[in-house]
Amino acid sequence: MKFRLISHETEDAAWHLALEEALFLKSKEDLLKGKFVQPIVRLYSFAKPSVILGYKQKIDEIDKEFCAENDVRVTMRSTGGGSVFLSPEELQYSLILPLNYSKNLLKEINMKIINSLKDSGFHANIKNIDNHSVVRLNDKSFVFDAERRFLNLLLHHGTVLVDNKDYDKMPNALRANHENIHDMATGNLWLREIQEIKKELLVKTFEKNLSNNDFIKKGFTNDELKLAKELYDKFYNNKEVISSGKKKFGICYLPSTIYNMERYTRKDGI
């Protein structure tokens, strides 16, 4: 089955996440109508340093005033878990698959990421942590993921840490304490700490491996763009809605946090 590949773009974080949900909802609509659901691979990056809240997370867990004063974008994703600070250098990846979730599927996705990194000159490996397969490099974290599920439809998205040059803003933006800062400094890494890498090469290797090198390039349809604009206005770029969350999650990518994909998953009516 050929993947639909949507070419890498650098845009506003809220707009990217609105586009992602539009793709998922259109696939969900096709599934419910009994239509063919084509698997999708999408790579993207954010135009500015951004704080992404988990779905319905409490906004007071971050410092929104600091973010506003320092040109850090704030929005919310449609998957669970806590807040993350991401720079324009990071690579975001997204998969929409007409498949049921399983831990074996998670391992398969992460093996594709391992192969992508190998093609880019990095020798990462799979580790079993808290009974989940996760990606590690030099025994440190640098790939973070989350999911949204509906029946046998899966949205799996994540981040690859590439460059930490904007991360001086992270502690204040996320209200990180000294323990959080030490945890991330010692437990996480960014690829450019190991060797120089062009994002264009990462994009190319991720596109090839995540799609099994069997894809058709196809951009967004008018219907997808229309729905994304509605989602952007009503949710992702709506400060009132983003501020209405009640769930407490903390910071998402603390290496000491117990890894449990269920914590980072949103389930649609199932």
Secondary structure, DSSP 8 states (H G I E B T S, - for coil): --EEEEEEEEE-HHHHHHHHHHHHHHHHHHHHTT-----EEEEEEESS-EEEE-TTB-GGGS-HHHHHHTT-EEEE-SS-S-BEEE-TTSEEEEEEESS---HHHHHHHHHHHHHHHHHTT---EEEEETTEEEEEBTTBB-EEEEEEEETTEEEEEEEE----TTGGGHHHHTT--HHHHHHHHHHB--GGGTS---HHHHHHHHHHHHTTT-EEE----HHHHHHHHHHIIIIIT-HHHHTT--B---BTT-TTS---GGGGEEES--
